[in-house]
Amino acid sequence: MSTCTPAPAKATATVTATGAATPTPLTWGPKALPVPYAARWTGEATSMAGLRVKPDGSGLTYERETPRDRDRHGVLWARIGDAPGAGRPDYRAMHAYRQREAVFGLRCQVCGGPAARTARGWLFLVPAHDSPQSPERETGRDAEGTLTTKPPVCRPCAELAIRLCPHLGEPLLIHSRKPRVWGVFGGYCTPAEDGRTLRASQDAYHPYGAAGSPWFLASQAVLELTRCS
């Protein structure tokens, strides 16, 4: 393996026909491979500092909570550094905030611009074999109701990912006419016996509105793909 670690290209932005700014993906390595917009870099560390139980004991909060710490459904999110280009890209992991932005805004997870949308719906590229804890389907025979943490893609980026990404395996290409924000992925943090320290559970999927939401710390947003083809 080469020891060469060239600095990634600086991010720039282009303007689409709609006037929206689309970030140009950073690149990495001697072949200048594009790094997905939603990917996490090793220099973007997560932090549990300041996480505590609310004074009234009703759930989790941060010592100095900010509006960014919660999504529009009121669920608390794990904090992570925001420094794309710092360290090395981790192609298997997604950055919590950028993934959330791409899911809620239906933006391409690779370039950060508008995702592909036709009469058949939004385009999703879902790995055929994800982690054992994921409810994502392993075959394309019944894509209806698929739950995924993967934001949609635009067609050029889908073709690029299929050609270059070794982690995809044989992915599913799904069109969803009605992708719905279903919930979050992360873990529950509940008070230990002393009532002060927090005890974390294994990672799990959590639907919005379900019991236990005040004690859930999210790291990724989850979409339900409906009206699929």
CYANA upper distance limits for C-alpha pairs under 8 A (distance plus 0.5 A):
  4 CYS  CA     29 GLY  CA      8.13
  4 CYS  CA     30 PRO  CA      8.02
  5 THR  CA     29 GLY  CA      6.82
  5 THR  CA     30 PRO  CA      8.35
  6 PRO  CA     28 TRP  CA      7.61
  6 PRO  CA     29 GLY  CA      6.47
  6 PRO  CA     30 PRO  CA      7.42
  7 ALA  CA     28 TRP  CA      7.61
  7 ALA  CA     29 GLY  CA      8.41
  8 PRO  CA     26 LEU  CA      6.61
  8 PRO  CA     27 THR  CA      5.62
  8 PRO  CA     28 TRP  CA      5.45
  8 PRO  CA     29 GLY  CA      7.93
  8 PRO  CA     32 ALA  CA      8.24
  8 PRO  CA     85 GLY  CA      6.69
  9 ALA  CA     26 LEU  CA      5.95
  9 ALA  CA     27 THR  CA      5.97
  9 ALA  CA     28 TRP  CA      7.84
 10 LYS  CA     26 LEU  CA      6.78
 10 LYS  CA     85 GLY  CA      8.39
 11 ALA  CA     23 PRO  CA      7.19
 11 ALA  CA     24 THR  CA      6.24
 11 ALA  CA     25 PRO  CA      6.83
 11 ALA  CA     26 LEU  CA      6.04
 12 THR  CA     23 PRO  CA      6.26
 12 THR  CA     24 THR  CA      5.76
 12 THR  CA     25 PRO  CA      8.41
 13 ALA  CA     21 ALA  CA      6.49
 13 ALA  CA     22 THR  CA      5.80
 13 ALA  CA     23 PRO  CA      4.71
 13 ALA  CA     24 THR  CA      5.86
 14 THR  CA     21 ALA  CA      6.10
 14 THR  CA     22 THR  CA      5.71
 14 THR  CA     23 PRO  CA      6.90
 14 THR  CA     24 THR  CA      7.47
 15 VAL  CA     19 GLY  CA      6.12
 15 VAL  CA     20 ALA  CA      6.06
 15 VAL  CA     21 ALA  CA      5.04
 15 VAL  CA     22 THR  CA      6.44
 16 THR  CA     20 ALA  CA      6.00
 16 THR  CA     21 ALA  CA      6.96
 16 THR  CA     22 THR  CA      7.39
 21 ALA  CA    113 GLY  CA      8.06
 22 THR  CA    111 CYS  CA      7.77
 22 THR  CA    112 GLY  CA      6.68
 22 THR  CA    113 GLY  CA      5.23
 22 THR  CA    114 PRO  CA      8.37
 23 PRO  CA    111 CYS  CA      6.92
 23 PRO  CA    112 GLY  CA      6.51
 23 PRO  CA    113 GLY  CA      7.33
 24 THR  CA    111 CYS  CA      6.63
 24 THR  CA    112 GLY  CA      8.32
 25 PRO  CA     34 PRO  CA      6.33
 25 PRO  CA     35 VAL  CA      6.35
 25 PRO  CA     36 PRO  CA      6.71
 25 PRO  CA     37 TYR  CA      6.47
 25 PRO  CA    110 VAL  CA      7.66
 25 PRO  CA    111 CYS  CA      5.94
 25 PRO  CA    112 GLY  CA      8.31
 26 LEU  CA     34 PRO  CA      6.26
 26 LEU  CA     35 VAL  CA      5.87
 26 LEU  CA     36 PRO  CA      8.07
 26 LEU  CA     37 TYR  CA      8.26
 26 LEU  CA     85 GLY  CA      7.52
 27 THR  CA     32 ALA  CA      5.45
 27 THR  CA     33 LEU  CA      5.60
 27 THR  CA     34 PRO  CA      4.75
 27 THR  CA     35 VAL  CA      5.85
 28 TRP  CA     32 ALA  CA      5.33
 28 TRP  CA     33 LEU  CA      5.81
 28 TRP  CA     34 PRO  CA      6.96
 28 TRP  CA     35 VAL  CA      7.21
 28 TRP  CA     88 ARG  CA      8.43
 28 TRP  CA     89 PRO  CA      8.12
 29 GLY  CA     33 LEU  CA      6.97
 35 VAL  CA     39 ALA  CA      7.34
 35 VAL  CA     89 PRO  CA      7.39
 35 VAL  CA     91 TYR  CA      8.01
 35 VAL  CA    110 VAL  CA      7.71
 36 PRO  CA     91 TYR  CA      8.22
 36 PRO  CA    109 GLN  CA      6.75
 36 PRO  CA    110 VAL  CA      4.41
 36 PRO  CA    111 CYS  CA      6.67
 37 TYR  CA     98 ARG  CA      7.73
 37 TYR  CA    109 GLN  CA      6.23
 37 TYR  CA    110 VAL  CA      5.43
 37 TYR  CA    111 CYS  CA      5.95
 37 TYR  CA    112 GLY  CA      6.01
 38 ALA  CA     94 MET  CA      5.98
 38 ALA  CA     95 HIS  CA      6.17
 38 ALA  CA     98 ARG  CA      5.65
 38 ALA  CA     99 GLN  CA      5.63
 38 ALA  CA    102 ALA  CA      7.93
 38 ALA  CA    109 GLN  CA      5.77
 38 ALA  CA    110 VAL  CA      7.04
 38 ALA  CA    112 GLY  CA      8.08
 39 ALA  CA     89 PRO  CA      7.42
 39 ALA  CA     90 ASP  CA      7.00
 39 ALA  CA     91 TYR  CA      6.36
 39 ALA  CA     92 ARG  CA      8.03
 39 ALA  CA     93 ALA  CA      6.43
 39 ALA  CA     94 MET  CA      4.91
 39 ALA  CA     95 HIS  CA      6.04
 39 ALA  CA     98 ARG  CA      8.50
 39 ALA  CA     99 GLN  CA      8.42
 40 ARG  CA     44 GLU  CA      7.31
 40 ARG  CA     84 PRO  CA      7.89
 40 ARG  CA     89 PRO  CA      6.58
 40 ARG  CA     90 ASP  CA      6.03
 40 ARG  CA     91 TYR  CA      7.61
 40 ARG  CA     93 ALA  CA      6.15
 40 ARG  CA     94 MET  CA      5.40
 40 ARG  CA     95 HIS  CA      4.96
 41 TRP  CA     83 ALA  CA      8.13
 41 TRP  CA     84 PRO  CA      6.70
 41 TRP  CA     85 GLY  CA      7.08
 41 TRP  CA     86 ALA  CA      6.60
 41 TRP  CA     87 GLY  CA      6.52
 41 TRP  CA     88 ARG  CA      5.93
 41 TRP  CA     89 PRO  CA      4.79
 41 TRP  CA     90 ASP  CA      6.01
 41 TRP  CA     95 HIS  CA      8.32
 42 THR  CA     86 ALA  CA      7.26
 42 THR  CA     87 GLY  CA      5.58
 42 THR  CA     88 ARG  CA      5.83
 42 THR  CA     89 PRO  CA      6.70
 42 THR  CA     90 ASP  CA      7.01
 43 GLY  CA     81 GLY  CA      8.22
 43 GLY  CA     83 ALA  CA      7.45
 43 GLY  CA     85 GLY  CA      8.40
 43 GLY  CA     86 ALA  CA      5.19
 43 GLY  CA     87 GLY  CA      5.22
 43 GLY  CA     88 ARG  CA      7.70
 44 GLU  CA     80 ILE  CA      6.73
 44 GLU  CA     81 GLY  CA      4.99
 44 GLU  CA     82 ASP  CA      6.51
 44 GLU  CA     83 ALA  CA      6.38
 44 GLU  CA     84 PRO  CA      7.95
 44 GLU  CA     86 ALA  CA      7.45
 45 ALA  CA     80 ILE  CA      6.03
 45 ALA  CA     81 GLY  CA      5.89
 46 THR  CA     78 ALA  CA      7.64
 46 THR  CA     79 ARG  CA      6.17
 46 THR  CA     80 ILE  CA      4.63
 46 THR  CA     81 GLY  CA      6.89
 47 SER  CA     78 ALA  CA      7.75
 47 SER  CA     79 ARG  CA      6.08
 47 SER  CA     80 ILE  CA      6.59
 48 MET  CA     78 ALA  CA      7.68
 48 MET  CA     79 ARG  CA      7.49
 50 GLY  CA     62 TYR  CA      5.56
 50 GLY  CA     63 GLU  CA      5.35
 50 GLY  CA     64 ARG  CA      7.73
 51 LEU  CA     60 LEU  CA      7.58
 51 LEU  CA     61 THR  CA      6.43
 51 LEU  CA     62 TYR  CA      4.98
 51 LEU  CA     63 GLU  CA      6.89
 52 ARG  CA     60 LEU  CA      6.33
 52 ARG  CA     61 THR  CA      6.12
 52 ARG  CA     62 TYR  CA      6.36
 52 ARG  CA     63 GLU  CA      7.34
 52 ARG  CA    196 ARG  CA      8.26
 52 ARG  CA    197 THR  CA      8.35
 52 ARG  CA    198 LEU  CA      7.92
 53 VAL  CA     57 GLY  CA      6.43
 53 VAL  CA     58 SER  CA      7.96
 53 VAL  CA     59 GLY  CA      6.23
 53 VAL  CA     60 LEU  CA      5.21
 53 VAL  CA     61 THR  CA      6.50
 53 VAL  CA    191 PRO  CA      8.04
 53 VAL  CA    196 ARG  CA      7.98
 54 LYS  CA     58 SER  CA      6.56
 54 LYS  CA     59 GLY  CA      6.16
 54 LYS  CA     60 LEU  CA      6.16
 54 LYS  CA     61 THR  CA      6.24
 58 SER  CA    214 PRO  CA      7.46
 59 GLY  CA    214 PRO  CA      5.04
 59 GLY  CA    215 TRP  CA      5.60
 60 LEU  CA     76 LEU  CA      7.80
 60 LEU  CA    189 CYS  CA      8.26
 60 LEU  CA    214 PRO  CA      6.55
 60 LEU  CA    215 TRP  CA      6.04
 60 LEU  CA    216 PHE  CA      8.15
 61 THR  CA     65 GLU  CA      7.09
 61 THR  CA     76 LEU  CA      7.65
 65 GLU  CA     69 ASP  CA      6.90
 66 THR  CA     70 ARG  CA      8.29
 69 ASP  CA     76 LEU  CA      6.26
 69 ASP  CA     77 TRP  CA      5.92
 69 ASP  CA     78 ALA  CA      7.96
 69 ASP  CA     79 ARG  CA      7.67
 70 ARG  CA     74 GLY  CA      5.91
 70 ARG  CA     75 VAL  CA      5.77
 70 ARG  CA     76 LEU  CA      5.00
 70 ARG  CA     77 TRP  CA      6.28
 71 ASP  CA     75 VAL  CA      6.21
 71 ASP  CA     76 LEU  CA      7.41
 71 ASP  CA     77 TRP  CA      7.97
 73 HIS  CA    208 TYR  CA      7.70
 75 VAL  CA    213 SER  CA      7.03
 75 VAL  CA    214 PRO  CA      7.32
 75 VAL  CA    216 PHE  CA      7.53
 75 VAL  CA    217 LEU  CA      7.73
 75 VAL  CA    218 ALA  CA      7.59
 76 LEU  CA    214 PRO  CA      8.15
 76 LEU  CA    216 PHE  CA      7.34
 76 LEU  CA    217 LEU  CA      5.91
 76 LEU  CA    218 ALA  CA      6.75
 77 TRP  CA    217 LEU  CA      5.69
 77 TRP  CA    218 ALA  CA      5.02
 77 TRP  CA    219 SER  CA      6.45
 78 ALA  CA     96 ALA  CA      8.09
 78 ALA  CA    217 LEU  CA      6.40
 78 ALA  CA    218 ALA  CA      6.40
 78 ALA  CA    219 SER  CA      6.18
 79 ARG  CA     96 ALA  CA      8.48
 80 ILE  CA     95 HIS  CA      8.20
 80 ILE  CA     96 ALA  CA      7.59
 80 ILE  CA     97 TYR  CA      8.33
 85 GLY  CA     89 PRO  CA      8.00
 90 ASP  CA     94 MET  CA      8.41
 92 ARG  CA    167 HIS  CA      7.77
 94 MET  CA     98 ARG  CA      8.24
 94 MET  CA     99 GLN  CA      6.71
 94 MET  CA    220 GLN  CA      8.39
 95 HIS  CA     99 GLN  CA      6.23
 96 ALA  CA    100 ARG  CA      6.61
 96 ALA  CA    219 SER  CA      5.71
 96 ALA  CA    220 GLN  CA      6.01
 97 TYR  CA    101 GLU  CA      6.68
 98 ARG  CA    102 ALA  CA      6.67
 99 GLN  CA    103 VAL  CA      6.63
 99 GLN  CA    109 GLN  CA      7.75
 99 GLN  CA    150 LYS  CA      8.40
 99 GLN  CA    151 PRO  CA      7.50
 99 GLN  CA    220 GLN  CA      7.06
 99 GLN  CA    221 ALA  CA      7.66
100 ARG  CA    104 PHE  CA      6.53
100 ARG  CA    220 GLN  CA      6.82
100 ARG  CA    221 ALA  CA      6.06
101 GLU  CA    105 GLY  CA      6.24
101 GLU  CA    106 LEU  CA      8.43
101 GLU  CA    107 ARG  CA      8.08
102 ALA  CA    106 LEU  CA      5.84
102 ALA  CA    107 ARG  CA      4.99
102 ALA  CA    108 CYS  CA      6.99
102 ALA  CA    109 GLN  CA      6.63
102 ALA  CA    112 GLY  CA      7.53
102 ALA  CA    151 PRO  CA      6.28
102 ALA  CA    152 PRO  CA      8.26
103 VAL  CA    107 ARG  CA      7.16
103 VAL  CA    149 THR  CA      8.46
103 VAL  CA    150 LYS  CA      8.13
103 VAL  CA    151 PRO  CA      5.47
103 VAL  CA    152 PRO  CA      7.95
103 VAL  CA    181 VAL  CA      8.15
103 VAL  CA    221 ALA  CA      7.13
103 VAL  CA    222 VAL  CA      8.18
103 VAL  CA    223 LEU  CA      7.76
104 PHE  CA    181 VAL  CA      7.64
106 LEU  CA    114 PRO  CA      7.65
106 LEU  CA    115 ALA  CA      6.84
106 LEU  CA    151 PRO  CA      7.09
106 LEU  CA    152 PRO  CA      6.69
107 ARG  CA    112 GLY  CA      6.15
107 ARG  CA    113 GLY  CA      6.06
107 ARG  CA    114 PRO  CA      5.36
107 ARG  CA    115 ALA  CA      5.47
107 ARG  CA    151 PRO  CA      7.35
107 ARG  CA    152 PRO  CA      6.83
107 ARG  CA    153 VAL  CA      7.50
108 CYS  CA    112 GLY  CA      5.36
108 CYS  CA    113 GLY  CA      5.92
108 CYS  CA    114 PRO  CA      6.25
108 CYS  CA    115 ALA  CA      5.01
108 CYS  CA    116 ALA  CA      8.30
108 CYS  CA    151 PRO  CA      6.97
108 CYS  CA    152 PRO  CA      5.76
108 CYS  CA    153 VAL  CA      4.59
108 CYS  CA    154 CYS  CA      6.14
108 CYS  CA    157 CYS  CA      8.43
109 GLN  CA    150 LYS  CA      7.96
109 GLN  CA    151 PRO  CA      5.91
109 GLN  CA    152 PRO  CA      6.71
109 GLN  CA    153 VAL  CA      6.29
110 VAL  CA    153 VAL  CA      7.26
110 VAL  CA    157 CYS  CA      6.73
111 CYS  CA    157 CYS  CA      7.62
113 GLY  CA    154 CYS  CA      8.38
114 PRO  CA    153 VAL  CA      8.48
114 PRO  CA    154 CYS  CA      7.31
115 ALA  CA    122 TRP  CA      7.50
115 ALA  CA    123 LEU  CA      7.55
115 ALA  CA    152 PRO  CA      6.35
115 ALA  CA    153 VAL  CA      5.33
115 ALA  CA    154 CYS  CA      4.77
115 ALA  CA    155 ARG  CA      8.25
116 ALA  CA    122 TRP  CA      6.26
116 ALA  CA    123 LEU  CA      6.07
116 ALA  CA    152 PRO  CA      8.11
116 ALA  CA    153 VAL  CA      6.63
116 ALA  CA    154 CYS  CA      4.70
116 ALA  CA    155 ARG  CA      6.37
117 ARG  CA    121 GLY  CA      5.82
117 ARG  CA    122 TRP  CA      4.89
117 ARG  CA    123 LEU  CA      6.84
117 ARG  CA    154 CYS  CA      8.48
118 THR  CA    122 TRP  CA      7.16
119 ALA  CA    177 ARG  CA      8.16
120 ARG  CA    175 HIS  CA      6.41
120 ARG  CA    176 SER  CA      7.36
120 ARG  CA    177 ARG  CA      6.48
120 ARG  CA    228 CYS  CA      8.45
120 ARG  CA    229 SER  CA      7.74
121 GLY  CA    175 HIS  CA      5.56
121 GLY  CA    176 SER  CA      5.16
121 GLY  CA    177 ARG  CA      4.22
121 GLY  CA    178 LYS  CA      7.53
121 GLY  CA    228 CYS  CA      8.26
122 TRP  CA    152 PRO  CA      7.27
122 TRP  CA    175 HIS  CA      5.75
122 TRP  CA    176 SER  CA      5.68
122 TRP  CA    177 ARG  CA      6.54
122 TRP  CA    178 LYS  CA      8.36
122 TRP  CA    179 PRO  CA      8.13
123 LEU  CA    152 PRO  CA      6.11
123 LEU  CA    153 VAL  CA      6.39
123 LEU  CA    154 CYS  CA      7.43
123 LEU  CA    155 ARG  CA      8.13
123 LEU  CA    173 LEU  CA      7.52
123 LEU  CA    174 ILE  CA      6.37
123 LEU  CA    175 HIS  CA      5.22
123 LEU  CA    176 SER  CA      7.19
124 PHE  CA    150 LYS  CA      8.09
124 PHE  CA    151 PRO  CA      7.51
124 PHE  CA    152 PRO  CA      4.99
124 PHE  CA    153 VAL  CA      6.32
124 PHE  CA    172 LEU  CA      8.35
124 PHE  CA    173 LEU  CA      6.30
124 PHE  CA    174 ILE  CA      5.60
124 PHE  CA    175 HIS  CA      6.74
124 PHE  CA    176 SER  CA      8.12
125 LEU  CA    150 LYS  CA      8.04
125 LEU  CA    152 PRO  CA      7.31
125 LEU  CA    153 VAL  CA      7.34
125 LEU  CA    158 ALA  CA      7.32
125 LEU  CA    171 PRO  CA      6.79
125 LEU  CA    172 LEU  CA      6.25
125 LEU  CA    173 LEU  CA      5.43
125 LEU  CA    174 ILE  CA      7.01
126 VAL  CA    148 THR  CA      7.91
126 VAL  CA    150 LYS  CA      7.27
126 VAL  CA    168 LEU  CA      8.38
126 VAL  CA    171 PRO  CA      5.90
126 VAL  CA    172 LEU  CA      5.55
126 VAL  CA    173 LEU  CA      7.05
126 VAL  CA    174 ILE  CA      7.98
127 PRO  CA    168 LEU  CA      5.61
127 PRO  CA    169 GLY  CA      7.13
127 PRO  CA    170 GLU  CA      7.23
127 PRO  CA    171 PRO  CA      4.77
127 PRO  CA    172 LEU  CA      6.66
128 ALA  CA    137 ARG  CA      7.59
128 ALA  CA    138 GLU  CA      5.42
128 ALA  CA    139 THR  CA      7.06
128 ALA  CA    168 LEU  CA      7.88
128 ALA  CA    169 GLY  CA      7.32
128 ALA  CA    170 GLU  CA      6.30
128 ALA  CA    171 PRO  CA      5.19
128 ALA  CA    172 LEU  CA      6.34
129 HIS  CA    137 ARG  CA      8.46
129 HIS  CA    138 GLU  CA      6.22
129 HIS  CA    169 GLY  CA      7.96
129 HIS  CA    171 PRO  CA      8.42
130 ASP  CA    134 SER  CA      6.87
130 ASP  CA    136 GLU  CA      7.51
130 ASP  CA    138 GLU  CA      8.45
133 GLN  CA    204 ALA  CA      7.83
135 PRO  CA    146 THR  CA      7.96
135 PRO  CA    147 LEU  CA      6.74
135 PRO  CA    148 THR  CA      8.32
136 GLU  CA    146 THR  CA      6.10
136 GLU  CA    147 LEU  CA      5.86
136 GLU  CA    148 THR  CA      6.48
137 ARG  CA    142 ASP  CA      8.29
137 ARG  CA    143 ALA  CA      7.38
137 ARG  CA    146 THR  CA      6.71
137 ARG  CA    147 LEU  CA      8.48
139 THR  CA    143 ALA  CA      8.20
139 THR  CA    172 LEU  CA      8.04
140 GLY  CA    172 LEU  CA      6.80
143 ALA  CA    174 ILE  CA      7.74
143 ALA  CA    225 LEU  CA      8.07
143 ALA  CA    228 CYS  CA      6.73
143 ALA  CA    229 SER  CA      7.67
144 GLU  CA    225 LEU  CA      6.78
144 GLU  CA    226 THR  CA      5.76
144 GLU  CA    227 ARG  CA      6.89
144 GLU  CA    228 CYS  CA      5.94
144 GLU  CA    229 SER  CA      8.45
145 GLY  CA    224 GLU  CA      6.19
145 GLY  CA    225 LEU  CA      5.74
145 GLY  CA    226 THR  CA      5.84
146 THR  CA    224 GLU  CA      6.11
146 THR  CA    225 LEU  CA      5.73
146 THR  CA    226 THR  CA      7.94
147 LEU  CA    182 TRP  CA      8.39
147 LEU  CA    222 VAL  CA      6.99
147 LEU  CA    223 LEU  CA      6.10
147 LEU  CA    224 GLU  CA      5.06
147 LEU  CA    225 LEU  CA      6.91
148 THR  CA    222 VAL  CA      6.02
148 THR  CA    223 LEU  CA      5.84
148 THR  CA    224 GLU  CA      7.05
148 THR  CA    225 LEU  CA      8.25
149 THR  CA    185 PHE  CA      8.32
149 THR  CA    220 GLN  CA      6.98
149 THR  CA    221 ALA  CA      6.41
149 THR  CA    222 VAL  CA      5.14
149 THR  CA    223 LEU  CA      6.74
150 LYS  CA    222 VAL  CA      8.27
150 LYS  CA    223 LEU  CA      8.39
151 PRO  CA    223 LEU  CA      8.46
153 VAL  CA    157 CYS  CA      6.86
153 VAL  CA    158 ALA  CA      6.47
154 CYS  CA    158 ALA  CA      6.63
155 ARG  CA    159 GLU  CA      6.80
156 PRO  CA    160 LEU  CA      6.73
157 CYS  CA    161 ALA  CA      6.46
158 ALA  CA    162 ILE  CA      6.68
159 GLU  CA    163 ARG  CA      6.77
160 LEU  CA    164 LEU  CA      6.58
161 ALA  CA    165 CYS  CA      5.66
162 ILE  CA    168 LEU  CA      7.61
162 ILE  CA    171 PRO  CA      8.33
174 ILE  CA    228 CYS  CA      7.14
174 ILE  CA    229 SER  CA      6.50
175 HIS  CA    228 CYS  CA      5.96
175 HIS  CA    229 SER  CA      5.77
176 SER  CA    225 LEU  CA      6.11
176 SER  CA    226 THR  CA      6.21
176 SER  CA    227 ARG  CA      6.07
176 SER  CA    228 CYS  CA      4.88
176 SER  CA    229 SER  CA      7.15
177 ARG  CA    226 THR  CA      7.21
177 ARG  CA    227 ARG  CA      5.88
177 ARG  CA    228 CYS  CA      6.87
178 LYS  CA    225 LEU  CA      7.08
178 LYS  CA    226 THR  CA      5.83
178 LYS  CA    227 ARG  CA      6.47
178 LYS  CA    228 CYS  CA      8.42
179 PRO  CA    223 LEU  CA      6.83
179 PRO  CA    224 GLU  CA      6.22
179 PRO  CA    225 LEU  CA      5.07
179 PRO  CA    226 THR  CA      6.26
180 ARG  CA    223 LEU  CA      5.94
180 ARG  CA    224 GLU  CA      5.59
180 ARG  CA    225 LEU  CA      6.92
180 ARG  CA    226 THR  CA      7.90
181 VAL  CA    221 ALA  CA      7.93
181 VAL  CA    222 VAL  CA      6.59
181 VAL  CA    223 LEU  CA      5.03
181 VAL  CA    224 GLU  CA      6.75
182 TRP  CA    207 PRO  CA      6.29
182 TRP  CA    208 TYR  CA      6.89
182 TRP  CA    221 ALA  CA      8.44
182 TRP  CA    222 VAL  CA      6.10
182 TRP  CA    223 LEU  CA      5.63
182 TRP  CA    224 GLU  CA      6.04
183 GLY  CA    205 TYR  CA      7.83
183 GLY  CA    206 HIS  CA      6.11
183 GLY  CA    207 PRO  CA      4.60
183 GLY  CA    208 TYR  CA      5.15
183 GLY  CA    221 ALA  CA      6.63
183 GLY  CA    222 VAL  CA      5.62
183 GLY  CA    223 LEU  CA      7.53
184 VAL  CA    205 TYR  CA      6.45
184 VAL  CA    206 HIS  CA      5.83
184 VAL  CA    207 PRO  CA      6.90
184 VAL  CA    208 TYR  CA      7.78
184 VAL  CA    218 ALA  CA      6.35
184 VAL  CA    219 SER  CA      7.79
184 VAL  CA    220 GLN  CA      6.19
184 VAL  CA    221 ALA  CA      4.89
184 VAL  CA    222 VAL  CA      5.51
185 PHE  CA    203 ASP  CA      7.51
185 PHE  CA    204 ALA  CA      6.24
185 PHE  CA    205 TYR  CA      5.05
185 PHE  CA    206 HIS  CA      6.60
185 PHE  CA    218 ALA  CA      6.07
185 PHE  CA    219 SER  CA      6.40
185 PHE  CA    220 GLN  CA      5.59
185 PHE  CA    221 ALA  CA      6.64
185 PHE  CA    222 VAL  CA      7.07
186 GLY  CA    203 ASP  CA      5.51
186 GLY  CA    204 ALA  CA      6.12
186 GLY  CA    205 TYR  CA      7.16
186 GLY  CA    206 HIS  CA      8.26
186 GLY  CA    216 PHE  CA      7.65
186 GLY  CA    217 LEU  CA      6.29
186 GLY  CA    218 ALA  CA      4.89
186 GLY  CA    219 SER  CA      5.59
186 GLY  CA    220 GLN  CA      7.26
187 GLY  CA    200 ALA  CA      7.06
187 GLY  CA    201 SER  CA      6.02
187 GLY  CA    202 GLN  CA      6.43
187 GLY  CA    203 ASP  CA      5.13
187 GLY  CA    204 ALA  CA      6.30
187 GLY  CA    216 PHE  CA      6.21
187 GLY  CA    217 LEU  CA      6.00
187 GLY  CA    218 ALA  CA      7.08
188 TYR  CA    200 ALA  CA      6.23
188 TYR  CA    201 SER  CA      5.78
188 TYR  CA    202 GLN  CA      8.16
188 TYR  CA    203 ASP  CA      8.32
188 TYR  CA    212 GLY  CA      8.33
188 TYR  CA    215 TRP  CA      6.02
188 TYR  CA    216 PHE  CA      4.83
188 TYR  CA    217 LEU  CA      6.49
189 CYS  CA    198 LEU  CA      6.25
189 CYS  CA    199 ARG  CA      5.81
189 CYS  CA    200 ALA  CA      4.95
189 CYS  CA    201 SER  CA      6.93
189 CYS  CA    215 TRP  CA      6.09
189 CYS  CA    216 PHE  CA      6.67
189 CYS  CA    217 LEU  CA      7.31
190 THR  CA    198 LEU  CA      5.84
190 THR  CA    199 ARG  CA      5.77
190 THR  CA    200 ALA  CA      7.14
190 THR  CA    215 TRP  CA      6.72
191 PRO  CA    195 GLY  CA      5.64
191 PRO  CA    196 ARG  CA      6.56
191 PRO  CA    197 THR  CA      6.31
191 PRO  CA    198 LEU  CA      5.06
191 PRO  CA    199 ARG  CA      6.43
192 ALA  CA    196 ARG  CA      7.20
192 ALA  CA    197 THR  CA      6.15
192 ALA  CA    198 LEU  CA      6.10
192 ALA  CA    199 ARG  CA      6.15
205 TYR  CA    222 VAL  CA      8.46
206 HIS  CA    210 ALA  CA      7.70
206 HIS  CA    213 SER  CA      8.34
208 TYR  CA    213 SER  CA      7.87
209 GLY  CA    213 SER  CA      7.41
212 GLY  CA    216 PHE  CA      7.05
